[in-house]
Amino acid sequence: MIIRSKAPLRLGLAGGGTDVSPYSDMYGGAILNATISLYAYTTIEPLDTGEIVFSSPDAGLEEHYDAVDNIEPDGFFVLAKGVYNRIVSDFTHRPLSFKLTSHVDSPAGSGLGTSSTLVVSIVGAFAEWLRLPLGEYDIARLAYEIERHDLGMAGGKQDQYAATFGGFNFMQFLADDKVIVNPLRIRQRYQDELAHNLLLYYTQTSHVSAEIIQGQIDNVKAKNATSIEAMHQLKRQATMMKESLLRGDIDAIGDILNQGWAEKKKTAQRISNTLLEDIYSAALQAGATGGKVSGAGGGGFMFFYCPKTTRYAVEKALCSRFAGQVKRYEFTQEGLKTWTM
């Protein structure tokens, strides 16, 4: 028997950062995101050897353990270990023996929600194997608790829910970690137009999102008026983005992104840097009307809205001046998928 799962990565189109406590607890957050055709994959092979094997073919790493109730959550496979520990403590109450192999289509720190999406994929694989009675909200919530509470990794809530539900979603984040996912019924031609005009560019750099997010958290706790007002604006832009997509006013998205990028940089330090600003300026000079860094900031992927046929000039400008590369993708409608062979 072999158990597999896949969960899609996401683009955070508007509202990023308002899903992070304590801002979401105090003011309520809102984010619009969409999943894309890049994935986190998990394969579980049950064993009868009394051992646990974690494997990452891409990294060329493999770790072996005795099948015990709890494995110290550290090192390269910290996420997989965190999921395993929670599965045993909450569901099986006994050790399991298996080989777990994982792969993600985008590197860690790229800004597409890779870590959280991988956690969702791993949780989904265990749920498929053990026939756990978990719905979409249950899986997303469990993945969030493992990453944020059990492992103590700073971050928001959107990534786990985006990976689990899939598609275009307007998400609301309320007190006590309450999340409401509102799927958007966007006409296919609007989605196709957005995918054509939204150029995804990998800067060949990465970031440590937890450090940037911690800066946002500290600013909210310190009642930094500039940072908090910027987050209010980001939340409003999520609603503006939703309305533009539903109406089919796709070209308005460039301006919303441009405004959002200006506000995002006010929420914490290290969101931008000289390289990112140079890339952003070059994209606008070549015809883009707006854009942003995907995720917390500091590096990773950026995306730019390029109306009409300007994406070709923007791609040429970026690839000729900088060391990054354009990544092709499509928007996806499905979230987490699991199956057994």
C-alpha positions in Angstrom: 0.0 0.0 0.0 1.1 3.5 -0.8 -0.5 6.8 0.4 -0.1 10.1 -1.5 -1.2 13.7 -1.1 -0.7 17.0 -2.8 -1.6 20.5 -1.7 -1.3 23.7 -3.9 0.9 26.7 -3.1 -0.8 30.1 -3.1 -0.4 33.7 -4.2 -1.5 36.2 -1.5 -3.1 38.8 -3.6 -4.2 41.3 -1.0 -4.4 41.8 2.8 -1.3 39.9 3.7 -0.3 40.2 7.3 -3.7 41.0 8.6 -4.2 37.2 9.4 -1.5 37.4 12.1 -2.3 37.7 15.8 -2.6 40.0 17.7 -3.8 42.2 14.8 -6.5 39.8 13.7 -7.7 39.4 17.3 -7.9 43.1 17.9 -9.2 44.4 14.5 -10.1 41.4 12.4 -8.2 40.5 9.3 -9.1 39.9 5.7 -7.1 38.3 2.9 -7.7 37.4 -0.8 -5.6 34.6 -2.1 -5.6 32.1 -4.9 -3.9 28.7 -5.3 -1.6 27.9 -8.2 -0.3 24.9 -10.1 2.7 24.4 -7.8 2.4 21.8 -5.1 3.7 20.2 -1.9 3.7 16.4 -2.2 3.8 13.7 0.5 4.1 9.9 0.1 3.7 7.5 3.0 4.7 3.9 2.8 3.7 1.8 5.8 6.5 -0.4 7.2 6.6 -3.4 9.4 10.2 -2.9 10.5 9.5 -0.9 13.6 11.3 2.3 12.3 10.4 5.7 10.9 12.1 7.1 7.9 11.9 10.7 6.7 13.2 11.3 3.2 13.7 14.3 0.9 15.1 13.3 -2.5 15.6 16.9 -3.5 17.8 17.7 -0.5 19.4 14.3 -0.6 18.6 13.8 3.0 17.1 10.8 5.0 16.7 10.3 8.7 15.9 7.0 10.5 14.3 6.6 13.9 12.9 3.9 16.1 9.1 3.9 16.0 8.4 5.8 19.2 5.5 8.0 20.5 7.4 11.3 20.1 10.4 12.5 18.1 12.3 15.6 19.0 11.0 18.2 16.5 14.2 19.6 15.1 16.4 19.6 12.0 15.5 19.5 8.3 12.4 17.4 8.9 11.0 19.5 11.8 7.6 19.9 10.1 7.1 16.2 9.4 8.1 15.4 13.0 5.7 17.9 14.4 2.9 16.4 12.4 3.8 12.9 13.4 3.9 13.8 17.1 0.5 15.4 16.9 -1.1 12.5 15.0 0.1 10.0 17.7 -0.9 12.2 20.6 -4.4 13.1 19.2 -5.4 10.0 17.3 -3.4 6.8 17.3 -2.0 6.9 20.9 0.6 4.4 19.7 3.8 4.6 17.5 3.6 4.1 13.8 6.2 2.6 11.4 6.5 4.2 8.0 8.6 6.0 5.4 7.5 9.5 4.6 8.9 11.2 1.4 8.2 14.9 0.7 8.8 17.3 -2.1 7.8 20.9 -2.8 7.8 22.6 -6.2 9.2 25.8 -4.7 12.1 26.3 -2.3 11.6 27.3 1.3 11.5 31.0 1.9 10.1 31.7 -1.6 6.9 33.4 -0.3 4.4 31.0 -1.7 3.5 29.4 1.7 5.7 26.4 1.2 6.1 25.4 4.8 2.4 25.6 5.7 1.4 23.9 2.5 3.8 21.0 3.2 2.3 20.6 6.7 -1.2 20.4 5.1 0.1 17.8 2.7 1.6 15.7 5.4 -1.5 16.0 7.6 -3.6 15.0 4.6 -1.5 11.9 4.0 -1.8 10.7 7.6 -5.6 11.4 7.5 -5.9 9.3 4.3 -3.8 6.5 5.7 -5.5 6.3 9.1 -9.0 7.3 7.8 -9.2 10.2 10.3 -12.6 11.9 10.4 -11.2 15.4 9.4 -13.0 17.9 7.2 -11.4 20.9 5.5 -11.6 23.2 8.4 -10.3 20.5 10.7 -7.2 19.8 8.6 -6.4 23.5 8.1 -6.8 24.2 11.8 -4.7 21.2 12.8 -1.9 22.2 10.4 -2.0 25.8 11.8 -1.8 24.5 15.4 1.1 22.2 14.6 3.1 24.9 12.9 2.3 27.9 15.1 1.6 26.4 18.5 3.4 23.1 18.7 6.5 24.1 16.8 6.4 27.8 17.8 6.9 29.2 14.3 5.7 32.8 13.9 3.3 33.4 11.1 -0.3 33.9 10.0 -3.3 31.6 9.3 -4.0 32.0 5.6 -1.5 29.5 4.1 -3.0 26.4 5.8 -6.5 27.3 4.7 -5.5 28.2 1.2 -3.7 24.9 0.7 -6.6 22.9 2.1 -9.5 24.6 0.4 -7.9 25.7 -2.9 -9.2 28.1 -5.5 -9.9 31.9 -5.0 -10.9 32.6 -1.4 -11.7 35.7 0.5 -10.7 34.8 4.1 -11.7 36.6 7.3 -9.7 36.2 10.5 -11.3 36.9 13.8 -10.6 36.7 17.5 -9.6 33.4 19.1 -8.1 32.1 15.8 -11.5 31.9 14.2 -11.3 31.7 10.4 -14.1 32.0 7.8 -13.3 30.9 4.2 -15.5 32.5 1.5 -14.9 30.8 -1.9 -15.2 33.2 -4.8 -17.1 32.2 -8.0 -15.0 34.1 -10.5 -15.7 33.6 -14.2 -13.2 31.5 -15.9 -12.3 34.2 -18.5 -11.5 36.5 -15.6 -9.2 33.9 -14.0 -7.5 33.3 -17.4 -7.0 37.0 -18.0 -5.5 37.4 -14.5 -3.1 34.4 -15.0 -2.0 35.9 -18.3 -1.4 39.4 -16.9 0.0 38.4 -13.5 3.7 37.7 -14.1 5.4 35.5 -11.4 9.1 36.2 -11.0 11.5 34.4 -8.7 14.2 36.7 -7.5 16.6 33.7 -6.7 16.7 35.0 -3.1 14.9 33.8 0.0 13.6 35.2 3.3 13.0 34.1 6.8 9.3 35.0 7.1 9.2 34.4 10.9 11.6 37.3 11.5 9.6 39.8 9.4 6.3 38.7 10.8 7.7 39.0 14.3 8.4 42.7 13.5 4.7 43.2 12.5 3.6 41.5 15.7 5.9 43.8 17.8 4.6 46.9 16.0 1.0 46.0 16.8 1.7 45.2 20.4 3.6 48.5 20.7 0.5 50.3 19.2 2.7 51.7 16.3 0.1 53.9 14.6 1.8 53.9 11.2 2.1 50.1 11.1 -1.5 49.5 12.3 -3.0 52.0 9.8 -1.0 50.4 7.0 -2.6 47.0 8.0 -6.0 48.6 8.0 -5.4 49.7 4.4 -4.2 46.3 3.4 -7.4 44.8 4.8 -9.5 47.3 2.8 -7.5 46.4 -0.4 -8.5 42.8 0.0 -12.1 43.8 -0.3 -11.3 46.0 -3.3 -9.5 43.1 -5.0 -12.4 40.8 -4.4 -14.9 43.3 -6.0 -12.6 43.9 -9.0 -12.3 40.2 -9.6 -16.0 39.5 -9.3 -16.9 42.4 -11.6 -14.2 41.5 -14.2 -12.4 44.8 -13.7 -9.1 43.0 -14.0 -6.9 45.9 -15.0 -7.8 47.7 -11.7 -5.7 45.0 -9.9 -2.5 46.6 -10.9 -3.3 49.8 -9.0 -4.5 47.9 -6.0 -1.3 45.9 -5.9 0.8 49.1 -6.2 -1.1 50.7 -3.3 -0.8 47.5 -1.3 3.0 47.3 -1.8 3.4 50.9 -0.5 1.3 50.0 2.6 3.0 46.7 3.2 6.4 48.3 3.6 5.1 50.4 6.4 4.1 47.4 8.6 7.6 46.2 9.5 11.3 46.5 8.6 13.1 44.3 6.1 10.0 43.7 3.9 11.9 45.4 1.0 15.5 45.9 0.1 17.6 47.5 -2.6 17.3 44.5 -5.0 13.6 44.2 -4.6 13.1 47.9 -5.2 15.3 47.8 -8.3 13.3 44.9 -9.7 10.0 46.6 -8.9 11.1 49.8 -10.6 12.3 47.9 -13.7 9.0 46.1 -14.0 7.0 49.4 -13.8 9.2 51.1 -16.3 8.6 48.2 -18.7 4.9 48.4 -18.5 3.6 46.8 -15.3 1.1 48.8 -13.3 1.7 47.3 -9.9 3.1 44.3 -8.0 4.4 43.1 -4.7 6.6 40.5 -3.0 4.7 37.3 -2.4 4.5 36.4 1.3 6.1 38.2 4.2 8.7 40.0 2.1 12.4 40.3 2.0 12.9 38.0 -1.0 11.5 35.0 -2.8 8.8 35.5 -5.5 7.4 38.8 -6.7 4.5 39.2 -9.0 3.5 42.1 -11.3 0.3 43.0 -13.1 1.1 43.6 -16.8 -1.9 44.8 -18.8 -2.5 44.1 -22.5 0.7 42.5 -23.9 3.2 44.3 -21.6 4.1 41.0 -19.8 6.6 40.3 -22.6 8.4 43.6 -22.2 8.4 43.2 -18.4 9.8 39.6 -18.7 12.5 40.7 -21.0 13.5 43.7 -18.8 13.7 41.5 -15.6 15.5 38.6 -17.2 18.1 40.8 -18.9 18.9 42.9 -15.9 18.6 40.5 -12.9 19.5 36.9 -12.1 15.9 35.7 -11.4 13.5 33.8 -13.7 9.8 33.9 -14.7 7.7 31.0 -13.4 4.8 29.7 -15.5 1.7 28.7 -13.6 -2.1 28.4 -13.7 -4.7 29.1 -11.1 -6.2 25.9 -9.6 -9.7 25.2 -8.3 -8.9 22.3 -6.0 -7.1 22.2 -2.7 -5.7 19.2 -0.8 -6.0 15.9 -2.6 -5.2 12.5 -1.1 -5.4 8.9 -2.5 -4.3 5.4 -1.7 -2.9 2.8 -4.2 
